Amino acid sequence: MSEKVVRSFLPVGHGAFTVENIDGRHYLFDCGSLRSPAAAESRVNHYLFPDMAIEAVFISQMRGEYINGLERLLEWCRVKRLFLPLPPGAKPAPPKERARIFERELLADPEGTVGYISPHTKVVRVAEWPDGPAIPLERAPAENPGPELAAGAALTAVQNPDWIFLPCNMPDRGPGLNRMAVYSGPSHSDARRRGALYLGGCDAADRNWTRIGLCYDRFFENVGVLTVPQHGSVSCFNGHIAELECDKIITAHTAAPPWRDHPHGQVILTLKRGQGRFYICSLKNGKKYTYQTGRRKTVKDLRFLRKEL
């Protein structure tokens, strides 16, 4: 098992942008910011090197706050694979009125839009995780997964077969509104808890938490850090999250009086009473939280973090 695993949660406000470095290979989880799209773009410019190889990007929801930094990312870096929460043949939900041109084009034609900007980037659609018993875990080739990824298929990290990425694509309230969680971590029991569970734009309430449990129950003991869904929205939260013995990260516009009730006071109170620690990564405090093989460091200087990678 690799000893070099670094995760960095970038301050983009009401959005999500996380970078994993596993033995010098980079994997991204979401890339956008609702209130300030320029925040995500600036993080791409200052944190990632030009023409940097990105092995995979996982998108939790096809909405602006998770995707509006993708255009700059595809131009700036060499993204090899882009995993979308779109079942094969499904179309994303119509964009909002204020959506930017790139967002509209991406929602209308994901493969065509990505291919026009970055011809070498492969778009992979993830099948929905069905209701019912847990699906046996299967391995998919990391470097050539195909245009579709079946439910229960876990990708192995490049040059590290013991490290997997397991997406769980869940249907939501309407067609094209799927939300996708991703587990990144060891495929076997790991006492050092080096795994992470990215809930990003997910809705973890009620029925969806049952799906999350069926998908990740075998890996909960490996999770050392988790992203709280929907920036701490109370309608997408589940009390079981607070019971997990791991650190929790909330990405939000501000940690002060809530913007759009994100994070919600009830969510913060529940996390305070639960297991582990929680941190708010916001534009106001400008902090970036970096985890390296189980040790947490808080760093403010983007240039220093860039050199660390």
N, C-alpha and C positions, 0 to 999 in steps of 0.2 A: 504494500500500500504506500502511496506517495506521502511524503511528509510536507510537501510544499503546496498548501492550499490556502489561498488568500481571497476573501470576499470583501468587496467594498460597496457600501450603500451610499449613493450619491445624493446630495441635497438638490432636488428639482422641484420642491414645492408639492402641489397637489398633482402628483404623478408617481412614476416609479422608474428607477434606472439602477440596476445592480450589475456589477462586474465580478466574475469569478476567474481567478488565475490558478489553474491546476497544472503544475509542472511546466509553466511557461505557455500553456494553451489557454486561450481566453473564451469565456462563455458569458453571454449577456441575458438578462431577464428584464424584459420591458425596456422601453426607451421613449419617454414622453413626459409632458407636463401640461396640465389643463390651463392654468392661469397664465403661465409664462412659457410658451413653447421654446423661446430663446434660451431658457435655462437648460433644457435638455440638449439643445444644439451646442451651447457653450461648453457643457460637460464633455461632449464628444470631442470638441476642438482642443480642449485643454487637458483632458485625461487620457485620451487614446492617441496613439501615434498615427501619422499619415500612412496609409497603406498597411496598417496593422492587420494581421490575420485574425479573424474571429471565427472560431469553429462552429458556433451555433448561437442563434438568438431565439429565445422563447417569449412569445407574446401571450399575456394572460387574458386580454380582452381587446376586441377590435374597436376601441374608442380612442379619441384624441389624446387623452392623458397617458395612454400607454404606447401610442404609435407615432405621434407627431414629430419625434426626433429621428425616426427611421430614415427619412430622406437624407438627412445629413450623414447619418451613420453609413448608409450604403454608398454615398459619394466618397467619404473620408477613409473608410476601411475596406478590407477584402472580407466580406461576410460570406461564409461558405454555405450555411444552411439557415433558413428562417422557418421556424415552426409556428403555425397559426392555429388558433382554436376553431377551425372550420372543418366540419366533417366533409368527406369527399362529395362534391357536387353541390354543397350548400353555398348560398350567397350571404354575405354579411348584411346586417341591418342597414337601412338608409342612413347616410351621414346627417349630423345635425346642421342646422342652417348656417352656423358660423364656422363650420369645418373648413380647413384650408384645402387648396386645390389638391395637394398630394394625398390628403386623407380621403377626399372624394374619389380620386382615381384608384387608390389602394382598395377601397371598399367595393368599387365597381368591378375591378379586375386585378386581384392580388398578383397572379402570376405575370400578367402582362406589364403591370406597373413596376414591379421589382425587376423584371428582366430588362426593361428599358433603361433603368438607372444602373443596374449592376448585373450584366449578363451572366456572370459566373456564379451568382447566388441562386441556390436551389430552394424553392418554396415547397415545404412539406405540410400537408394538411393532417391533423390529428383526429382520429375517429372518436366518437363520443363513448364515454365510459357508461355502460348500461347499468340499469337497476338489477339487483340480484346478488348472488354470491360473488365472492372475490374471484378475480380472474387470475389464473396461473401466470406468473411472471415469465416473459419471453425476452430474449435478447435480440436486438436489431443492430446491424452494422452501423457504427457511428459515422463512417466516412461516406457511406452510400446507402441511406435508409430508404430510398425510393420516394415517389411523390406523395405517398400516403403512409401514415403510421398507425397500425392497428392498436385498439385499446389493449392495455396490458403489456405493450412492447416497451422495453427499457433500452435506451441508448447507452452504450459503453463509452467512457471518455477515451479520447485518442491516446494511445500508448499507455493506457491504464485500465485494464479489463475489470479491475475490482471496483471501479467507480462508475456509477450509473446515473442517468437522468431519466426519471419516470414521470411523464406528463399525464394528467387526468383531466380530460376535456368534458365539461359538464354542461348540459343544456340549461337554458335560463327561461325567462318569461316569454320569449318569442323567437321566431326563426332568425338566425344570424346573430343572436345575442349570447352565444356560448362564452363560458369563462373557463380558463385553464389554470390548474395548479401544477407545480413541478417540484418533485423531490430531487435533490442533487446530493449524493453522498455514497457511502460504502454500500455494497450489495449484501453484506453480511453484518452481523452484530458488531457494533463498534462502541466500546466503553468510553472512548474519548469524545463521543458525540460530535463528529466532524461534519455531519450532514446538515442540510438546510431545507426548509420547506417554504417555497415561494407561493403565497396566496394572492398577491397583487390585486387584480381586479375581480377576484372570486367573490361569490356570495356563499358564506360558510354557515348560513342559518339553516336550521331544520333539516330538510331532506338532503340538501347538498352536503351537510356535514356527515351524513350517513355514507354518501358516496366517497367522501374524502377518507373516512375511516376504513371503508372496504379496500380502498386503493393503497393507503399508506400505513395501516395499522402495524404491519410487520416492520416498519421503519421508524415509527415514532421514537423509539428508544435511541435512535442514532442522531436525532435532530438536536443541534446545539443552538440554532437560531432560526427564527420564523418571521416572515413579514405579515403583519396584521392586515386582513383584507380591507380593501376600499378605504384606505387612509383612516381607519378607526371608525367607520360608519356603524352606528348601532344596529341598523337594519340588516347588515351583512355579517354581524359578529356572532360568535357562539362562545358560551362560557367555557366549553371544553378547551378552547385555545389557552385560556389562563391557567388551566390545570397541567398543561404540558411543562415539563421541567427543562425549559430552554429560555434563551433570551428572545424578546420580541422587539421588532422594529416597526415603527409607524412612520410612513413618509407622508408629510402633510405640508400645507403652505406655512403654517405657523403653529408653534407650541403654546402660544398665548391664547386669549379668548378665541374660541374656534371659528374658523372660516368655513361656512356652510356646515357647521356641526361636525367638522372633521379635524381632529379626533373628537368624538363625543365624550362628554364627562362621565357617562355611565361606563363606557368602554375603559377609560383610564382607571376608574375606581375598581373595576373588576380585575384589571391587570395588576393593580397595586396589591390586591388581596390574594392574587394567585401565586403560582410558582415562577421562579426565575426573575430576571430583571427586564425592564422594557425601556426603550429609548425612542425619542422623537427626532427624526431626521428632517429638518425643515430649512427653508430658505432664510428664515429669520435668525436661526442660530448658526447657520452656515457650516454645521458639523458634518463630517463624513465618517461613518463608522466602518472600521476595518477589522476583520477577523482573520487570524492566521493560526491554523492548527489548534483551535481551541482557546487562543489568547486574544482578548479584545483590546484594541487600541483606538483611541479617539484622536483623530488628526484633523487639523483645520487647513493646512497648507496643501493645495492641490499639486503644486510642483513637487513637494516631498513625496506624496503618494505616487506620483507618476514615476519618479526615480525608483521607488520601492519595487515596482513591477518590473 
